[in-house]
Amino acid sequence: MLICIPYLRAISQGNEVFPHAVYWGAIMGTILVPAFTGIGMLLFAAPLAMLPKAVLAATIVMSVLAAAEWRGFGEAWRYSRT
């Protein structure tokens, strides 16, 4: 959020609502993110508990691998080999 605030400030063009929007956005984000995470955990806990452990482990591994940016590691590897 700290990264986008200067851009939002420029887009708002000095509107007096901007500080209130940032304040309430931070408060609501702080409240809603744990709430949605908790709801998701409640909804998916039972179905995920019925999966075999290997399938559950593969799902977690694939989720982490998909979220990571691997191109930088490849470039660093090629650079270190030269």
GUSEMI-414339 format. One record per residue: x, y, z of N, C-alpha, C, O, CB in turn; residue in three letters; chain; residue number from 1. Coordinates in steps of 0.05 Angstrom, whole numbers, plus 32768, in hexadecimal, padded with zeros to 4 digits. Glycine has a CB too. Layout:
# GUSEMI-414339
R    nc1    nc2    nc3   cac1   cac2   cac3    cc1    cc2    cc3    oc1    oc2    oc3   cbc1   cbc2   cbc3   bapa   sepa   drengu
R      X      Y      Z      X      Y      Z      X      Y      Z      X      Y      Z      X      Y      Z    ALA      A      NUM
...
# end
This chain:
# GUSEMI-414339
R    nc1    nc2    nc3   cac1   cac2   cac3    cc1    cc2    cc3    oc1    oc2    oc3   cbc1   cbc2   cbc3   bapa   sepa   drengu
R   8011   7FE8   8000   8000   8000   8000   8012   8019   8000   800A   802D   7FF4   7FED   8000   8018    MET      A        1
R   8028   8018   800D   803A   802F   800E   8044   8036   7FF3   804A   804E   7FED   8051   802A   8021    LEU      A        2
R   8047   8022   7FE1   8051   8028   7FC6   803C   8036   7FB6   8043   8048   7FA6   8059   800D   7FB9    ILE      A        3
R   8023   802F   7FB9   800E   803B   7FA8   8004   8056   7FB2   7FF7   8064   7FA2   7FF7   8028   7FA5    CYS      A        4
R   8009   805D   7FCA   7FFE   8076   7FD5   8007   808F   7FC5   7FF7   80A0   7FBF   8006   807A   7FF2    ILE      A        5
R   8021   8092   7FBE   8028   80AA   7FAE   801A   80AB   7F93   8013   80C0   7F8A   8046   80AA   7FA9    PRO      A        6
R   8016   8094   7F86   8008   8093   7F6D   7FEB   809B   7F70   7FDF   80AA   7F60   800B   8078   7F60    TYR      A        7
R   7FDF   8090   7F85   7FC3   8097   7F8B   7FC0   80B5   7F91   7FAC   80C1   7F8A   7FB8   8086   7FA1    LEU      A        8
R   7FD3   80C0   7F9F   7FD3   80DC   7FA5   7FD4   80ED   7F8C   7FC6   8101   7F8A   7FEB   80E3   7FB8    ARG      A        9
R   7FE5   80E4   7F79   7FE6   80F3   7F5F   7FCC   80F1   7F50   7FC3   8104   7F43   7FFE   80E8   7F4E    ALA      A       10
R   7FC0   80D9   7F50   7FA7   80D5   7F42   7F90   80E5   7F4E   7F7F   80EF   7F40   7FA0   80B8   7F41    ILE      A       11
R   7F90   80E7   7F69   7F7A   80F5   7F77   7F7B   8113   7F73   7F67   8121   7F77   7F7B   80EF   7F94    SER      A       12
R   7F92   811E   7F6A   7F95   813B   7F64   7F8E   814D   7F7C   7F80   8161   7F78   7F85   8142   7F4C    GLN      A       13
R   7F96   8145   7F93   7F92   8156   7FAB   7F75   8155   7FB6   7F6E   8167   7FC5   7F99   8172   7FA4    GLY      A       14
R   7F66   8142   7FAF   7F4A   8140   7FBA   7F4C   813C   7FD8   7F5D   812D   7FE2   7F3B   8128   7FAC    ASN      A       15
R   7F3A   8149   7FE7   7F3B   8148   8004   7F32   812D   800F   7F35   8128   8027   7F2A   815E   8010    GLU      A       16
R   7F26   811C   7FFF   7F1D   8102   8008   7F35   80EE   8009   7F33   80D9   8017   7F08   80F7   7FF5    VAL      A       17
R   7F4B   80F4   7FFC   7F61   80E1   7FFA   7F6C   80D7   8015   7F6F   80BF   8018   7F77   80ED   7FEA    PHE      A       18
R   7F72   80E9   8028   7F7D   80DF   8042   7F69   80CD   8050   7F71   80B9   805C   7F84   80F6   8054    PRO      A       19
R   7F4F   80D3   804E   7F3B   80C2   805B   7F3A   80A7   804E   7F36   8092   805B   7F20   80D0   805B    HIS      A       20
R   7F3C   80A7   8033   7F3B   808E   8024   7F53   807C   802B   7F50   8063   802E   7F3B   8093   8006    ALA      A       21
R   7F6B   8087   802E   7F82   8078   8035   7F7F   806C   8051   7F85   8055   8056   7F9C   8089   8033    VAL      A       22
R   7F75   807D   8063   7F71   8074   807F   7F5E   805D   8081   7F64   8048   808D   7F68   808B   8090    TYR      A       23
R   7F46   8060   8075   7F32   804C   8076   7F3A   8033   8066   7F32   801D   806D   7F17   8056   806C    TRP      A       24
R   7F48   8037   8050   7F52   8020   8041   7F65   800F   8051   7F64   7FF6   8050   7F60   8029   8027    GLY      A       25
R   7F77   801C   8060   7F89   800D   8071   7F7B   7FFE   8087   7F82   7FE7   808D   7F9E   8020   807D    ALA      A       26
R   7F67   800B   8093   7F58   7FFE   80A9   7F48   7FE7   809F   7F49   7FD1   80AA   7F46   8013   80B7    ILE      A       27
R   7F3A   7FEB   8089   7F29   7FD5   807E   7F3A   7FBE   8074   7F33   7FA7   8076   7F17   7FE0   8068    MET      A       28
R   7F51   7FC5   8068   7F63   7FB0   805F   7F6E   7F9F   8076   7F71   7F87   8074   7F7A   7FBB   804F    GLY      A       29
R   7F74   7FAD   808C   7F7E   7F9F   80A4   7F69   7F8D   80B0   7F70   7F78   80BB   7F88   7FB3   80B8    THR      A       30
R   7F50   7F94   80AE   7F3A   7F84   80B9   7F32   7F6E   80A5   7F2E   7F57   80AD   7F22   7F96   80BF    ILE      A       31
R   7F30   7F74   808B   7F25   7F61   8078   7F38   7F4B   8070   7F2F   7F35   806B   7F1C   7F70   8060    LEU      A       32
R   7F52   7F51   806F   7F65   7F3C   8066   7F64   7F24   8079   7F62   7F0D   8070   7F81   7F47   8064    VAL      A       33
R   7F67   7F28   8094   7F65   7F10   80A5   7F49   7F03   80A5   7F47   7EEB   80A8   7F6B   7F18   80C2    PRO      A       34
R   7F34   7F13   80A1   7F1A   7F08   80A0   7F16   7EF5   8087   7F0C   7EDF   808A   7F04   7F1E   809F    ALA      A       35
R   7F1F   7EFE   8070   7F1D   7EEE   8058   7F2F   7ED5   805A   7F28   7EC0   8051   7F24   7EFE   803F    PHE      A       36
R   7F46   7ED9   8066   7F58   7EC2   806A   7F4C   7EAD   807C   7F4D   7E95   8076   7F73   7ECB   8075    THR      A       37
R   7F40   7EB6   8092   7F32   7EA4   80A4   7F1B   7E95   8097   7F17   7E7D   809C   7F29   7EB3   80BC    GLY      A       38
R   7F0B   7EA4   8087   7EF4   7E97   807A   7EFF   7E82   8066   7EF4   7E6C   8064   7EE3   7EAC   806B    ILE      A       39
R   7F14   7E89   8057   7F1F   7E75   8045   7F2A   7E5D   8053   7F27   7E46   8049   7F35   7E82   8035    GLY      A       40
R   7F36   7E61   806A   7F41   7E4A   8079   7F2A   7E38   8083   7F2C   7E20   8083   7F52   7E54   8091    MET      A       41
R   7F14   7E45   808C   7EFD   7E35   8095   7EF0   7E26   807E   7EE8   7E0F   8081   7EE9   7E47   80A2    LEU      A       42
R   7EEE   7E32   8067   7EE1   7E25   8050   7EF2   7E0E   8045   7EE7   7DFA   803C   7EDC   7E39   803A    LEU      A       43
R   7F0C   7E11   8044   7F1D   7DFE   8037   7F2B   7DEA   804A   7F39   7DD8   8041   7F32   7E0B   8027    PHE      A       44
R   7F27   7DED   8064   7F35   7DDB   8077   7F2B   7DBF   8075   7F3B   7DAC   8074   7F31   7DE5   8094    ALA      A       45
R   7F11   7DBB   8074   7F06   7DA0   8072   7F0D   7D92   8058   7F16   7D7B   8058   7EE8   7DA0   8076    ALA      A       46
R   7F09   7D9F   8041   7F10   7D91   8028   7F2E   7D8B   8025   7F35   7D75   801B   7F07   7DA1   8010    PRO      A       47
R   7F3F   7D9D   802F   7F5B   7D98   802D   7F64   7D82   8041   7F78   7D75   803C   7F6B   7DB1   8032    LEU      A       48
R   7F56   7D7F   8057   7F5D   7D6A   806A   7F58   7D4E   8060   7F65   7D3B   8069   7F4E   7D6F   8084    ALA      A       49
R   7F46   7D4C   804C   7F3F   7D31   8041   7F53   7D29   802B   7F53   7D11   8023   7F23   7D32   8036    MET      A       50
R   7F64   7D3B   8022   7F77   7D34   800D   7F8D   7D23   8018   7F95   7D26   8030   7F82   7D4D   8000    LEU      A       51
R   7F98   7D11   8009   7FB0   7D03   8012   7FC7   7D17   8017   7FC8   7D2C   800A   7FB9   7CED   7FFD    PRO      A       52
R   7FD9   7D10   8029   7FEE   7D23   8030   8000   7D2A   8019   8009   7D41   8017   7FFF   7D16   8047    LYS      A       53
R   8005   7D17   8007   8016   7D1C   7FF0   8009   7D31   7FDD   8017   7D42   7FD2   801D   7D03   7FE0    ALA      A       54
R   7FEF   7D2E   7FD9   7FE1   7D41   7FC8   7FE1   7D5D   7FD5   7FE4   7D71   7FC7   7FC4   7D38   7FC2    VAL      A       55
R   7FDC   7D5E   7FEE   7FDC   7D77   7FFD   7FF8   7D84   7FFB   7FFA   7D9C   7FF7   7FD4   7D73   801A    LEU      A       56
R   800D   7D74   7FFF   8028   7D7F   7FFD   802E   7D89   7FE1   803A   7D9E   7FDE   803C   7D6A   8005    ALA      A       57
R   8026   7D7A   7FCD   802A   7D83   7FB1   801B   7D9D   7FAB   8026   7DAE   7F9D   8022   7D6D   7F9D    ALA      A       58
R   8003   7DA0   7FB6   7FF4   7DB8   7FB2   8002   7DD0   7FBE   8004   7DE5   7FB2   7FD8   7DB5   7FBE    THR      A       59
R   800C   7DCD   7FD6   801A   7DE2   7FE4   8034   7DE9   7FD5   803A   7E01   7FD1   8021   7DDB   8001    ILE      A       60
R   8043   7DD5   7FCC   805C   7DDA   7FBE   8057   7DE8   7FA4   8065   7DFB   7F9D   806B   7DBF   7FB8    VAL      A       61
R   8043   7DE0   7F95   803D   7DED   7F7B   8033   7E09   7F7F   8039   7E1B   7F6F   8027   7DDD   7F6C    MET      A       62
R   8024   7E0F   7F95   801C   7E2A   7F9B   8034   7E3C   7FA0   8034   7E53   7F97   8009   7E2A   7FB2    SER      A       63
R   8047   7E32   7FAF   805E   7E42   7FB6   806F   7E46   7F9D   8079   7E5C   7F98   806F   7E35   7FCC    VAL      A       64
R   8073   7E31   7F8D   8083   7E34   7F75   8077   7E47   7F61   8085   7E55   7F53   8087   7E18   7F69    LEU      A       65
R   805C   7E46   7F5F   804F   7E58   7F4C   8050   7E75   7F55   8050   7E87   7F44   8032   7E4F   7F49    ALA      A       66
R   8052   7E7A   7F6F   8052   7E95   7F79   806E   7EA1   7F77   8071   7EBA   7F78   8048   7E96   7F95    ALA      A       67
R   8083   7E91   7F75   809E   7E9B   7F75   80A6   7EA4   7F5A   809D   7E9A   7F45   80B2   7E85   7F7F    ALA      A       68
R   80B8   7EB7   7F59   80C3   7EC2   7F40   80DE   7EB5   7F3C   80F2   7EBC   7F49   80C5   7EE1   7F40    GLU      A       69
R   80E0   7EA1   7F2A   80F8   7E91   7F27   810C   7E9C   7F12   8123   7E94   7F11   80F1   7E76   7F1F    TRP      A       70
R   8103   7EAF   7F02   8115   7EBA   7EED   812E   7EC7   7EF9   8144   7EC4   7EEE   8105   7ECE   7EDC    ARG      A       71
R   812B   7ED5   7F0F   8142   7EE2   7F1B   8157   7ECE   7F25   816F   7ED4   7F23   8139   7EF3   7F32    GLY      A       72
R   814E   7EB7   7F2F   8161   7EA3   7F38   8170   7E97   7F20   8188   7E92   7F22   8152   7E8C   7F47    PHE      A       73
R   8162   7E94   7F0A   8170   7E8A   7EF2   8184   7E9D   7EE7   819A   7E95   7EDF   815C   7E84   7EDC    GLY      A       74
R   817E   7EB7   7EE7   8191   7ECB   7EDE   81A9   7ECC   7EF1   81BF   7ECF   7EE8   8183   7EE6   7EDC    GLU      A       75
R   81A4   7ECB   7F0B   81BA   7ECB   7F1E   81CC   7EB3   7F1A   81E5   7EB5   7F1C   81B0   7ECC   7F3B    ALA      A       76
R   81C0   7E9C   7F15   81CF   7E83   7F10   81E1   7E86   7EF7   81F9   7E7F   7EF8   81BD   7E6B   7F0D    TRP      A       77
R   81D6   7E90   7EE1   81E5   7E94   7EC9   81FC   7EA8   7ECD   8212   7EA5   7EC3   81D3   7E9C   7EB2    ARG      A       78
R   81F6   7EBD   7EDC   820A   7ED2   7EE1   8221   7EC6   7EF2   8238   7ECD   7EED   81FD   7EEA   7EEF    TYR      A       79
R   821A   7EB6   7F06   822F   7EAC   7F18   8240   7E97   7F0A   8257   7E92   7F13   8222   7EA0   7F31    SER      A       80
R   8236   7E8B   7EF5   8246   7E76   7EE7   8259   7E82   7ED3   826B   7E75   7EC9   8233   7E63   7ED8    ARG      A       81
R   8256   7E9C   7ECC   8268   7EA8   7EB8   8280   7EB5   7EC6   8291   7EC1   7EB8   8259   7EBC   7EA8    THR      A       82
# end
